[in-house]
């Protein structure tokens, strides 16, 4: 079992609505991440979205439907 520190201090989730060849598609991405000290939620959302679009360029023009980031602890 990995610890939260090994995983990242926060877990996040984003969902998108994007166009493809046959219409609309709903996509979601999630992961763990450690934000930079002093970073805001808005900063985190933009940085994570930048990384998501880097990995999935077809989401560049997609509408982000939701974003959540929470401490990675129970």
N, CA, C and O atoms as CSV, one atom per row, in Angstrom:
chain,resi,resn,atom,element,x,y,z
A,1,UNK,N,N,0.846,-1.180,0.000
A,1,UNK,CA,C,0.000,0.000,0.000
A,1,UNK,C,C,0.889,1.241,0.000
A,1,UNK,O,O,1.889,1.297,0.716
A,2,UNK,N,N,0.520,2.228,-0.804
A,2,UNK,CA,C,1.282,3.473,-0.851
A,2,UNK,C,C,0.681,4.485,0.110
A,2,UNK,O,O,-0.499,4.411,0.452
A,3,UNK,N,N,1.494,5.420,0.536
A,3,UNK,CA,C,1.003,6.465,1.434
A,3,UNK,C,C,0.556,7.671,0.624
A,3,UNK,O,O,0.870,7.784,-0.561
A,4,UNK,N,N,-0.175,8.567,1.264
A,4,UNK,CA,C,-0.650,9.782,0.595
A,4,UNK,C,C,0.524,10.615,0.095
A,4,UNK,O,O,0.430,11.238,-0.963
A,5,UNK,N,N,1.630,10.635,0.839
A,5,UNK,CA,C,2.797,11.400,0.407
A,5,UNK,C,C,3.374,10.818,-0.877
A,5,UNK,O,O,3.757,11.570,-1.773
A,6,UNK,N,N,3.445,9.480,-0.982
A,6,UNK,CA,C,3.925,8.850,-2.207
A,6,UNK,C,C,2.976,9.124,-3.366
A,6,UNK,O,O,3.406,9.208,-4.516
A,7,UNK,N,N,1.698,9.263,-3.072
A,7,UNK,CA,C,0.694,9.500,-4.104
A,7,UNK,C,C,0.567,10.970,-4.458
A,7,UNK,O,O,0.213,11.291,-5.593
A,8,UNK,N,N,0.832,11.842,-3.563
A,8,UNK,CA,C,0.544,13.265,-3.729
A,8,UNK,C,C,-0.356,13.679,-2.584
A,8,UNK,O,O,-1.095,12.853,-2.049
A,9,UNK,N,N,-0.308,14.922,-2.207
A,9,UNK,CA,C,-1.058,15.376,-1.035
A,9,UNK,C,C,-2.543,15.568,-1.304
A,9,UNK,O,O,-3.338,15.646,-0.367
A,10,UNK,N,N,-2.927,15.645,-2.584
A,10,UNK,CA,C,-4.323,15.892,-2.944
A,10,UNK,C,C,-4.773,14.926,-4.035
A,10,UNK,O,O,-3.970,14.488,-4.859
A,11,UNK,N,N,-6.047,14.601,-4.031
A,11,UNK,CA,C,-6.634,13.853,-5.140
A,11,UNK,C,C,-7.592,14.797,-5.864
A,11,UNK,O,O,-8.191,15.678,-5.248
A,12,UNK,N,N,-7.730,14.605,-7.179
A,12,UNK,CA,C,-8.534,15.524,-7.983
A,12,UNK,C,C,-9.349,14.752,-9.010
A,12,UNK,O,O,-9.053,13.602,-9.332
A,13,UNK,N,N,-10.380,15.414,-9.514
A,13,UNK,CA,C,-11.240,14.854,-10.559
A,13,UNK,C,C,-11.730,15.991,-11.442
A,13,UNK,O,O,-12.109,17.052,-10.947
A,14,UNK,N,N,-11.721,15.763,-12.753
A,14,UNK,CA,C,-12.267,16.712,-13.735
A,14,UNK,C,C,-13.167,15.944,-14.683
A,14,UNK,O,O,-12.875,14.802,-15.037
A,15,UNK,N,N,-14.255,16.567,-15.092
A,15,UNK,CA,C,-15.080,15.977,-16.152
A,15,UNK,C,C,-15.254,17.007,-17.260
A,15,UNK,O,O,-15.295,18.212,-17.012
A,16,UNK,N,N,-15.356,16.505,-18.484
A,16,UNK,CA,C,-15.405,17.341,-19.682
A,16,UNK,C,C,-16.524,16.884,-20.602
A,16,UNK,O,O,-16.940,15.725,-20.574
A,17,UNK,N,N,-17.003,17.812,-21.414
A,17,UNK,CA,C,-17.906,17.509,-22.516
A,17,UNK,C,C,-17.191,17.974,-23.775
A,17,UNK,O,O,-16.863,19.152,-23.918
A,18,UNK,N,N,-16.953,17.032,-24.689
A,18,UNK,CA,C,-16.177,17.336,-25.894
A,18,UNK,C,C,-16.913,16.848,-27.132
A,18,UNK,O,O,-17.745,15.943,-27.064
A,19,UNK,N,N,-16.594,17.456,-28.252
A,19,UNK,CA,C,-17.116,17.013,-29.551
A,19,UNK,C,C,-16.157,16.006,-30.159
A,19,UNK,O,O,-14.937,16.125,-30.045
A,20,UNK,N,N,-16.751,15.005,-30.814
A,20,UNK,CA,C,-15.942,14.092,-31.614
A,20,UNK,C,C,-16.648,13.862,-32.946
A,20,UNK,O,O,-17.610,14.563,-33.263
A,21,UNK,N,N,-16.189,12.900,-33.723
A,21,UNK,CA,C,-16.725,12.664,-35.061
A,21,UNK,C,C,-18.213,12.317,-35.070
A,21,UNK,O,O,-18.908,12.601,-36.046
A,22,UNK,N,N,-18.699,11.717,-34.010
A,22,UNK,CA,C,-20.100,11.275,-33.999
A,22,UNK,C,C,-21.002,12.102,-33.088
A,22,UNK,O,O,-22.174,11.767,-32.916
A,23,UNK,N,N,-20.485,13.155,-32.515
A,23,UNK,CA,C,-21.317,14.003,-31.653
A,23,UNK,C,C,-20.573,14.456,-30.416
A,23,UNK,O,O,-19.446,14.947,-30.492
A,24,UNK,N,N,-21.220,14.286,-29.275
A,24,UNK,CA,C,-20.638,14.711,-28.000
A,24,UNK,C,C,-20.178,13.501,-27.196
A,24,UNK,O,O,-20.754,12.417,-27.290
A,25,UNK,N,N,-19.151,13.706,-26.421
A,25,UNK,CA,C,-18.647,12.653,-25.557
A,25,UNK,C,C,-18.334,13.241,-24.179
A,25,UNK,O,O,-17.796,14.344,-24.076
A,26,UNK,N,N,-18.666,12.517,-23.152
A,26,UNK,CA,C,-18.301,12.908,-21.787
A,26,UNK,C,C,-17.011,12.179,-21.433
A,26,UNK,O,O,-16.885,10.974,-21.649
A,27,UNK,N,N,-16.073,12.912,-20.896
A,27,UNK,CA,C,-14.775,12.357,-20.517
A,27,UNK,C,C,-14.487,12.753,-19.076
A,27,UNK,O,O,-14.899,13.823,-18.627
A,28,UNK,N,N,-13.784,11.894,-18.358
A,28,UNK,CA,C,-13.355,12.295,-17.022
A,28,UNK,C,C,-11.915,11.870,-16.813
A,28,UNK,O,O,-11.434,10.904,-17.406
A,29,UNK,N,N,-11.254,12.601,-15.973
A,29,UNK,CA,C,-9.870,12.326,-15.607
A,29,UNK,C,C,-9.750,12.509,-14.101
A,29,UNK,O,O,-10.450,13.333,-13.512
A,30,UNK,N,N,-8.865,11.742,-13.485
A,30,UNK,CA,C,-8.620,11.897,-12.053
A,30,UNK,C,C,-7.187,11.489,-11.754
A,30,UNK,O,O,-6.536,10.811,-12.548
A,31,UNK,N,N,-6.718,11.912,-10.607
A,31,UNK,CA,C,-5.367,11.561,-10.218
A,31,UNK,C,C,-5.012,12.141,-8.867
A,31,UNK,O,O,-5.865,12.658,-8.146
A,32,UNK,N,N,-3.749,12.045,-8.542
A,32,UNK,CA,C,-3.238,12.621,-7.295
A,32,UNK,C,C,-2.131,13.589,-7.659
A,32,UNK,O,O,-1.492,13.458,-8.702
A,33,UNK,N,N,-1.914,14.554,-6.796
A,33,UNK,CA,C,-1.021,15.660,-7.141
A,33,UNK,C,C,-0.652,16.424,-5.887
A,33,UNK,O,O,-1.432,16.470,-4.936
A,34,UNK,N,N,0.516,17.019,-5.874
A,34,UNK,CA,C,0.943,17.883,-4.774
A,34,UNK,C,C,1.099,19.306,-5.303
A,34,UNK,O,O,2.001,19.572,-6.098
A,35,UNK,N,N,0.228,20.227,-4.871
A,35,UNK,CA,C,0.335,21.607,-5.351
A,35,UNK,C,C,1.550,22.320,-4.758
A,35,UNK,O,O,2.071,21.942,-3.709
A,36,UNK,N,N,1.976,23.347,-5.455
A,36,UNK,CA,C,3.055,24.209,-4.983
A,36,UNK,C,C,2.558,25.025,-3.788
A,36,UNK,O,O,1.395,25.426,-3.746
A,37,UNK,N,N,3.430,25.266,-2.833
A,37,UNK,CA,C,3.084,26.068,-1.654
A,37,UNK,C,C,2.477,27.402,-2.079
A,37,UNK,O,O,3.032,28.089,-2.937
A,38,UNK,N,N,1.352,27.771,-1.492
A,38,UNK,CA,C,0.697,29.044,-1.772
A,38,UNK,C,C,-0.228,29.029,-2.979
A,38,UNK,O,O,-0.862,30.040,-3.281
A,39,UNK,N,N,-0.317,27.906,-3.668
A,39,UNK,CA,C,-1.171,27.805,-4.848
A,39,UNK,C,C,-2.640,27.849,-4.433
A,39,UNK,O,O,-3.015,27.278,-3.409
A,40,UNK,N,N,-3.465,28.518,-5.220
A,40,UNK,CA,C,-4.903,28.566,-4.955
A,40,UNK,C,C,-5.602,27.412,-5.665
A,40,UNK,O,O,-5.006,26.731,-6.499
A,41,UNK,N,N,-6.872,27.201,-5.327
A,41,UNK,CA,C,-7.681,26.195,-6.028
A,41,UNK,C,C,-7.740,26.497,-7.512
A,41,UNK,O,O,-7.635,25.596,-8.344
A,42,UNK,N,N,-7.909,27.777,-7.842
A,42,UNK,CA,C,-7.987,28.194,-9.245
A,42,UNK,C,C,-6.674,27.900,-9.972
A,42,UNK,O,O,-6.677,27.409,-11.100
A,43,UNK,N,N,-5.551,28.207,-9.313
A,43,UNK,CA,C,-4.241,27.893,-9.894
A,43,UNK,C,C,-4.111,26.393,-10.135
A,43,UNK,O,O,-3.653,25.961,-11.193
A,44,UNK,N,N,-4.521,25.606,-9.143
A,44,UNK,CA,C,-4.434,24.148,-9.255
A,44,UNK,C,C,-5.291,23.644,-10.409
A,44,UNK,O,O,-4.846,22.804,-11.191
A,45,UNK,N,N,-6.513,24.149,-10.521
A,45,UNK,CA,C,-7.404,23.730,-11.606
A,45,UNK,C,C,-6.759,24.012,-12.959
A,45,UNK,O,O,-6.755,23.147,-13.835
A,46,UNK,N,N,-6.218,25.209,-13.135
A,46,UNK,CA,C,-5.607,25.566,-14.415
A,46,UNK,C,C,-4.367,24.731,-14.716
A,46,UNK,O,O,-4.167,24.320,-15.859
A,47,UNK,N,N,-3.541,24.475,-13.721
A,47,UNK,CA,C,-2.336,23.672,-13.936
A,47,UNK,C,C,-2.693,22.219,-14.251
A,47,UNK,O,O,-2.114,21.618,-15.155
A,48,UNK,N,N,-3.638,21.659,-13.512
A,48,UNK,CA,C,-4.038,20.276,-13.777
A,48,UNK,C,C,-4.679,20.172,-15.152
A,48,UNK,O,O,-4.414,19.220,-15.886
A,49,UNK,N,N,-5.518,21.135,-15.509
A,49,UNK,CA,C,-6.128,21.106,-16.846
A,49,UNK,C,C,-5.047,21.187,-17.927
A,49,UNK,O,O,-5.130,20.486,-18.936
A,50,UNK,N,N,-4.048,22.026,-17.726
A,50,UNK,CA,C,-2.944,22.122,-18.689
A,50,UNK,C,C,-2.269,20.764,-18.869
A,50,UNK,O,O,-1.950,20.372,-19.992
A,51,UNK,N,N,-2.052,20.048,-17.770
A,51,UNK,CA,C,-1.431,18.726,-17.841
A,51,UNK,C,C,-2.351,17.715,-18.522
A,51,UNK,O,O,-1.894,16.884,-19.307
A,52,UNK,N,N,-3.650,17.787,-18.219
A,52,UNK,CA,C,-4.622,16.880,-18.848
A,52,UNK,C,C,-4.656,17.110,-20.356
A,52,UNK,O,O,-4.621,16.153,-21.130
A,53,UNK,N,N,-4.723,18.368,-20.777
A,53,UNK,CA,C,-4.766,18.686,-22.212
A,53,UNK,C,C,-3.452,18.278,-22.882
A,53,UNK,O,O,-3.458,17.850,-24.036
A,54,UNK,N,N,-2.340,18.404,-22.180
A,54,UNK,CA,C,-1.065,17.944,-22.730
A,54,UNK,C,C,-1.081,16.455,-23.033
A,54,UNK,O,O,-0.506,16.011,-24.027
A,55,UNK,N,N,-1.740,15.683,-22.174
A,55,UNK,CA,C,-1.838,14.236,-22.368
A,55,UNK,C,C,-2.971,13.847,-23.312
A,55,UNK,O,O,-2.907,12.798,-23.953
A,56,UNK,N,N,-4.008,14.680,-23.407
A,56,UNK,CA,C,-5.185,14.410,-24.253
A,56,UNK,C,C,-5.533,15.690,-25.007
A,56,UNK,O,O,-6.474,16.386,-24.627
A,57,UNK,N,N,-4.790,16.017,-26.073
A,57,UNK,CA,C,-4.971,17.299,-26.771
A,57,UNK,C,C,-6.386,17.549,-27.282
A,57,UNK,O,O,-6.786,18.705,-27.420
A,58,UNK,N,N,-7.151,16.505,-27.565
A,58,UNK,CA,C,-8.523,16.693,-28.053
A,58,UNK,C,C,-9.427,17.332,-27.002
A,58,UNK,O,O,-10.540,17.746,-27.326
A,59,UNK,N,N,-8.976,17.422,-25.754
A,59,UNK,CA,C,-9.768,18.074,-24.709
A,59,UNK,C,C,-9.490,19.579,-24.617
A,59,UNK,O,O,-10.069,20.259,-23.770
A,60,UNK,N,N,-8.619,20.100,-25.470
A,60,UNK,CA,C,-8.262,21.524,-25.409
A,60,UNK,C,C,-9.481,22.430,-25.564
A,60,UNK,O,O,-9.569,23.463,-24.900
A,61,UNK,N,N,-10.412,22.059,-26.426
A,61,UNK,CA,C,-11.604,22.880,-26.660
A,61,UNK,C,C,-12.837,22.350,-25.940
A,61,UNK,O,O,-13.942,22.851,-26.150
A,62,UNK,N,N,-12.658,21.351,-25.102
A,62,UNK,CA,C,-13.785,20.758,-24.378
A,62,UNK,C,C,-14.257,21.689,-23.263
A,62,UNK,O,O,-13.477,22.463,-22.710
A,63,UNK,N,N,-15.533,21.599,-22.949
A,63,UNK,CA,C,-16.083,22.334,-21.803
A,63,UNK,C,C,-15.800,21.529,-20.537
A,63,UNK,O,O,-16.132,20.346,-20.463
A,64,UNK,N,N,-15.193,22.166,-19.550
A,64,UNK,CA,C,-14.997,21.493,-18.269
A,64,UNK,C,C,-16.303,21.592,-17.495
A,64,UNK,O,O,-16.785,22.689,-17.211
A,65,UNK,N,N,-16.867,20.451,-17.159
A,65,UNK,CA,C,-18.144,20.421,-16.446
A,65,UNK,C,C,-17.958,20.488,-14.937
A,65,UNK,O,O,-18.769,21.088,-14.231
A,66,UNK,N,N,-16.893,19.873,-14.448
A,66,UNK,CA,C,-16.677,19.896,-13.001
A,66,UNK,C,C,-15.197,19.728,-12.691
A,66,UNK,O,O,-14.428,19.183,-13.482
A,67,UNK,N,N,-14.831,20.213,-11.522
A,67,UNK,CA,C,-13.477,20.056,-11.001
A,67,UNK,C,C,-13.579,19.964,-9.491
A,67,UNK,O,O,-14.313,20.725,-8.861
A,68,UNK,N,N,-12.839,19.028,-8.915
A,68,UNK,CA,C,-12.775,18.931,-7.460
A,68,UNK,C,C,-11.358,18.535,-7.077
A,68,UNK,O,O,-10.722,17.732,-7.759
A,69,UNK,N,N,-10.879,19.093,-6.004
A,69,UNK,CA,C,-9.588,18.713,-5.437
A,69,UNK,C,C,-9.747,18.697,-3.923
A,69,UNK,O,O,-10.293,19.628,-3.330
A,70,UNK,N,N,-9.266,17.633,-3.316
A,70,UNK,CA,C,-9.411,17.443,-1.871
A,70,UNK,C,C,-8.105,16.907,-1.301
A,70,UNK,O,O,-7.334,16.271,-2.020
A,71,UNK,N,N,-7.844,17.154,-0.021
A,71,UNK,CA,C,-6.688,16.527,0.610
A,71,UNK,C,C,-6.790,15.003,0.470
A,71,UNK,O,O,-7.875,14.432,0.578
A,72,UNK,N,N,-5.665,14.366,0.233
A,72,UNK,CA,C,-5.630,12.930,-0.011
A,72,UNK,C,C,-5.475,12.158,1.301
A,72,UNK,O,O,-4.562,11.347,1.455
A,73,UNK,N,N,-6.371,12.423,2.229
A,73,UNK,CA,C,-6.382,11.718,3.512
A,73,UNK,C,C,-7.816,11.393,3.887
A,73,UNK,O,O,-8.755,12.030,3.410
A,74,UNK,N,N,-7.973,10.411,4.732
A,74,UNK,CA,C,-9.303,10.069,5.260
A,74,UNK,C,C,-9.337,10.321,6.745
A,74,UNK,O,O,-10.364,10.097,7.385
